[in-house]
Amino acid sequence: MADDKDVLRDVWYGRIPACFTLYPDEVTDREAEPFYLLLPRVSYLMLVTDKVKKHFLKVVKAEDVEEMWFEYEGTPLKWHCPIGVLFDLHASNTALPWSITVHFKHFPDRDLLRCSSSALIEAHFMSTIKEADAFKHKGQVINDMQKKDHKQLWMGLQNDKFDQFWAINRKLMEYPTEDGGFRYIPFRIYQTLSDRPSIQKLFRPVSSEGHALTLGDLLKELVPDVISQDDDPKKYQVVIHGIEPLFETPIQWLSEHLSHPDNFLHICIVPAPSD
Amino acid sequence: MPSTLLWAVDVYGRVYSLSTAGQQWEQCRDAQLEFKRVTAALQCCWGIACDHNIYLCVHASEVPIRVREETYENQRWNPVDGFSDRLLPSDRWQWSDVTGLQHQPLDSFQPLSENWEWETDWYVDENFGGEPTEKEGWTYAIDFPATYTKDKKWNSCVRRRQWVRYRRYKSQDTWAKIPSEQMGSLPDPFNDISCGGWDITEEPRGRISLWAVSLQGRVWFRDGINHFNPEGTVWEEVQTPGEVVQISCGPADLLWGVLWEGQFLVREGISRDCPTGTTWVVVESPSPEFGAIHVAVGVNVVWAVTKDRKVWFRRGVNSHNPCGSGWIGMVGEMVMINVGLNDQVWGISCEDRVVHFRQGVTVSELSGKAWKPLSMPRDTERSHSSASASSLQSAGCFFGGEVRLQAQASVLSDVDSETEKAAAAAEVVTPCTEGDQATKKRIPKVTSDSFISELVSDREGQIGQRTLTQATSIPEEECAEGDTDGKDNAATDVLPSSSQLGQLDPQWSNVDLEEAQTHLTVGSGGDAAETSSLSSVATYNLGIEDPYGPDDRPLWAWVSGGGCFIGSHTQISWFNSTGLASSVQAMTLSITPAQTAAWRKQIFEQLSERSKREMENFRHYEQAIEQSVWVKKGSMQWWRDWKPHKWLDVQFALELFSGAEGNKDGILFIYYTFNDEKKYLHAFINEVTILVHVLNDSKHTFAIYTPERTKQRWPIRLAAATELEMYDWLALLNMSCCDSRGIQGPPSKQAIWSTTCKGDIFVSEPTPGLEASPYPTPCDQMFWRQVGGHLRIVECNSLGVVWGIGYDHTAWAYTGGYGGGFFQGLASSTDNIYTQTDVKSVYIYENQRWNPVTGYTNKGLPTDRYMWSDASGLQECTKANTKPPSPHWTWVSDWVIDYGVTGGTDKEGWQYAADFPASYHSHKTLKDFVRRRRWARKCKLTTTGPWQEVPPIPLSDVTIMPSGPKTAVEQVPLWAISNKGDVLCRLGVSSLTPAGTSWLHVGTDQPFKSISIGGVYQVWAIAKDGSAFYRGAVSSQNPAGDCWYHIPSPATQKLKQLSVGRTSVCAVDENGNLWYRHGVTPSYPQGSSWDHISNNVRKVSVGPLDQVWIIADKVQGSHSLSCGTVCRRLGVQPLEPKGQSWDYGIGGGWDHITVRGNALEAPRIRMPSLTDRRNSSGVQTPEMNGNTVGC
């Protein structure tokens, strides 16, 4: 790879092989075969699982069908998190494909939001983008866009159209050269071992002295435990899109290149594998 | 723009320069002496040193300043000796100039000054008007003077031959003393100096006006300064109505001086024909009570300083009104001000002697916004004491030599003024009291330094010097000696010698005596206060300044911005903290992988690992999202295909979809209504060969070509509503086309580059079939994509070295990026994209008709063309309504008369003819009833692209050695022609450092205009006379070769451009004929004759496979005719290198093509790098879920 643009493509076209199996207690007419699918890392579960639903509905009794939801090793999977984040957070370092259990009953209202239609996902996605742009440009860029541009962003994600999406999204990634970066970096930090769903804070990409801040600087400020001392064995992995960027990576670069389509940089902190 | 220099002198007389790319003042170490004033131009800097001589520092260039000296040897035939040097008594000299009137033996040529050296010995010029002569260069005639021929005939009674020798200016980058022989006529030394005038005319090249003021207030003009005579020839006095103390000459025709009495003198009538001007006009000082002491002028600005240090700006100054209309007081107190290039303003503040830059000076706001101090460090921050020791030493040397004169002068002068005595005493006391503070080493240094003393002493002090009594001088000597204690011997040696010579006066009196004489001749002079303030312009006023510590910041005395280019909107690296990084980046032209940072590498590696881990074994899985069609629609206008042609409102739609193999494709539709019937036109994206932005006055238009449309010479022409919309569509269409063809990233090394007449750059990836024989891929199927930037010429080789030349002759090296210009986001690389500028001229014509009553007027006949028109006369083009070519271009100059029109002009730029349109000539005859003159105005484009400037020499042609794809050449041979016709060879060019390191000048006997190097180091070039030259013995060991072999042009044709491939040599002449050099063999690389191939050819490019490509004129398509069409020669084979016929490609409007990177032989080599690199997505696998494949 020679160019940063290739990173965007790699991020966009990241796929997680998943094996969907029906929860054994679900009542079925006949045995449900597992369903195999390549899930786009940057998309949302409910947006890409129509095929799964169709597949299992063939075997589940229609009267037993409530809203479909997914679970991995006992953890209900939140559809409003990008798929890649769910995978990195819960299932990284496990064998592939990622085995996801499909439920049609007992919707865990305490853990999950209901998702009645894709319009809800769109609303969620757009509001996240707007939130991100509020951090980056006080919301000016997204607000200056036309309705059709917003639609193009969403359609790009929904239909997995990289070019369509980025034709608009690049405007959200611009910033005045003299500033050296966005106003604030939109990011979320997820930790498995924490009760808080995610950490989010105002963080500028450039220090008051004018030098670029790094991923390490961000972590130091927000989750200092993560940074192990020199001699300690590494306790945590900091995972973005399935990779572990070096701590000296400039946070601005990460925000421009490794953000999800919702324009947030989703950072997962997971325990290091103990082998 | 290459880096340029700001020059300054500090109060100790040390000269410093600050590069626009630098971050610190560099001391001019070469200057062994202290300087009083400097005045800079881009190519040189003039200065007055403390010995009162004028010195010149010419910046070294890789192209030397060389002047051809020539003389003729004449002989006459007699029956006894044959041809011999025994001439008839009535004949010319045996050695003469070309006319025979001047006796010119070889030994009469002596170098002009010690700054010149001979380059070679005398030799005979064997080239006779583009034809080689035989027999030692003799040309024959019946008698003197007559027409000479190269052939000896039966009636040839006389013969002559030309001897040639070159001399070279050697004193570059060093301060060379301007010979002062003819300065005998100058009664007094120079006091001020100012150069400018380089914008007045371009001929002769490098012409500069240098003005100087003597201590007596007389004004002198240095005549004859130009590129080939940097020192000029003679000083001419220009009479003035009063005594001038300071003078300032602008880049154009502005010249202002300050009179002793405080008014200004403005010179009027300065023009191309009269650089010294005609009359003086007096302009009053802005302030009634304070006279002016300093003035600085630019192109359209005048700044002044009055005696109270107030700064003033003159309103309404331009070349029609050099006096301007009124003064505006400005903020700030300055001791001096200088106006540099582009009317940028520099000053030295009164309070702290810091150089200030005037921020915000633009064409529309010439007075700028605010003063900004320039606090750059100096290269040496050594303590003042050590510096003073050295300056003391050198100053002392001059002092020793000068005192003798001064002592004599003092005897002659008689003095009686009481007030002067008193003033002198007061002046002397001041340094002494300060000297009492023993810690201040600086003070004695000043007093012992003849030059500095002149700087620091006030006028009344100078007057008083010669009247100093023994008593007053004693304390001062004590001062001096007190200081010299502990300093090196040289310094102390000087002091006794000085006191021996002039026992009366302390050492710093030498200069001032002359000044005093000035006073006497002047008469009573001004009052004390006035003179004091006057002479301390740009001097360091010792008495009132606080003492500074040894490491304190520099104290500046003089600044000159005449050699320092700062654009109105360019960021100056001196003022921003990140400037260092950017300037370093700008300086390193070698292309190194920018992404060397460990973190970036890590991300790249991990991402590809991740893709492998998560996807490689699961490719057969079903994709969660099915690929579908994506449509983008919009409204546009379409130039309809049938007559009458007109713009039609249409709906435009682009449908994009993924094909079965994951490849992307699309169709574009144009929906229109014709006779109330809805119809549409469509084109497949994978058939589109090029998208071209078309210039149109009122619309934002672009053209889409397919192979079919190329054959028709009739593209689909569309116009978008706004420019933004057009660029959005162009970017999207371009990306879709590239996607459908699997092209991404930068062009390959094999790529074919071309430019259009608009300066746009297009690149095409050759397929192996392109040069296949006998059935090559037709070249109308080639896909061209645009690369950002603006170039006139682009040349490449197969190692990825690509160079371009802009319309302003700037050389650019390709950085390895792609995109830029209007390509943003994905279509452009993030790195290796830089700002690029280009400048070109727009021309309009002023036409006049003669009538018997009023002579020539702008009243034409009703049938005449517009009185202001374009070249054809068909379009009205007035100064006011003519716009730059597109909104991206901005005017950077005013309209000026263009004297450089072919055919010549009269003094006012007019060309005469019997009627419009006709052939024009430069002199009015009786038959001429019309005349015209050309006006030019420069405009500038700022864009971005993967190009970095290769300063500083402007080029007119460049060539890079083509080589096979596998050849590993450490140094890529690259030759170029400068815009003045010098042949240059670039050293240090490789794939990693495509810009190379330095130029090597290759001497020629005449200017050259085209050059090309072939695959085995055969260098061919074309001289201005239209004949060709072959450079012998060029090899990797000897990159510049050894000598030129003259090759006559085809009969009666003047060659214009050529290209050399592996072995083939093709050339184009001025009449559009294409010629092939026949008989070229390894043992006889010059070949034997020119064979005609074709006509209507504008340019030729011969590739590393000897493939021949041209830009052709007048190519007939089925719908239209095109000029400037890319064509390829078919049937070129080793045994048939001239080929058989033409294959027509994209056009018209193309201006240049280079196929010299394409060494892809058909068909066995597979194209590298164009195969699909995307390892993600798009791959449709067999159905698995539920039916077919099991895991």
Chai-1 contact restraints between the chains, C-beta under 6 A:
chainA,res_idxA,chainB,res_idxB,connection_type,confidence,min_distance_angstrom,max_distance_angstrom,comment,restraint_id
A,M1,B,F604,contact,1.0,0.0,6.0,A-B,restraint_1
A,D3,B,S829,contact,1.0,0.0,6.0,A-B,restraint_2
A,D4,B,T830,contact,1.0,0.0,6.0,A-B,restraint_3
A,K5,B,L826,contact,1.0,0.0,6.0,A-B,restraint_4
A,D10,B,L607,contact,1.0,0.0,6.0,A-B,restraint_5
A,Y13,B,S1176,contact,1.0,0.0,6.0,A-B,restraint_6
A,Y13,B,S1177,contact,1.0,0.0,6.0,A-B,restraint_7
A,R15,B,M615,contact,1.0,0.0,6.0,A-B,restraint_8
A,I16,B,E614,contact,1.0,0.0,6.0,A-B,restraint_9
A,P17,B,F618,contact,1.0,0.0,6.0,A-B,restraint_10
A,P17,B,Y621,contact,1.0,0.0,6.0,A-B,restraint_11
A,F35,B,N1185,contact,1.0,0.0,6.0,A-B,restraint_12
A,Y36,B,Y621,contact,1.0,0.0,6.0,A-B,restraint_13
A,Y36,B,M1184,contact,1.0,0.0,6.0,A-B,restraint_14
A,Y36,B,N1185,contact,1.0,0.0,6.0,A-B,restraint_15
A,L37,B,E622,contact,1.0,0.0,6.0,A-B,restraint_16
A,L37,B,A624,contact,1.0,0.0,6.0,A-B,restraint_17
A,L38,B,Y621,contact,1.0,0.0,6.0,A-B,restraint_18
A,L38,B,Q623,contact,1.0,0.0,6.0,A-B,restraint_19
A,L39,B,A624,contact,1.0,0.0,6.0,A-B,restraint_20
A,V48,B,A624,contact,1.0,0.0,6.0,A-B,restraint_21
A,V48,B,I625,contact,1.0,0.0,6.0,A-B,restraint_22
A,N159,B,S628,contact,1.0,0.0,6.0,A-B,restraint_23
A,D160,B,I625,contact,1.0,0.0,6.0,A-B,restraint_24
A,K161,B,W630,contact,1.0,0.0,6.0,A-B,restraint_25
A,D163,B,M735,contact,1.0,0.0,6.0,A-B,restraint_26
A,Q164,B,W630,contact,1.0,0.0,6.0,A-B,restraint_27
A,W166,B,L826,contact,1.0,0.0,6.0,A-B,restraint_28
A,R170,B,G825,contact,1.0,0.0,6.0,A-B,restraint_29
A,G242,B,R610,contact,1.0,0.0,6.0,A-B,restraint_30
A,I243,B,Q606,contact,1.0,0.0,6.0,A-B,restraint_31
A,I243,B,L607,contact,1.0,0.0,6.0,A-B,restraint_32
A,I243,B,R610,contact,1.0,0.0,6.0,A-B,restraint_33
A,P245,B,I603,contact,1.0,0.0,6.0,A-B,restraint_34
A,L246,B,W599,contact,1.0,0.0,6.0,A-B,restraint_35
A,L246,B,Q602,contact,1.0,0.0,6.0,A-B,restraint_36
A,E248,B,W599,contact,1.0,0.0,6.0,A-B,restraint_37
A,T249,B,W599,contact,1.0,0.0,6.0,A-B,restraint_38
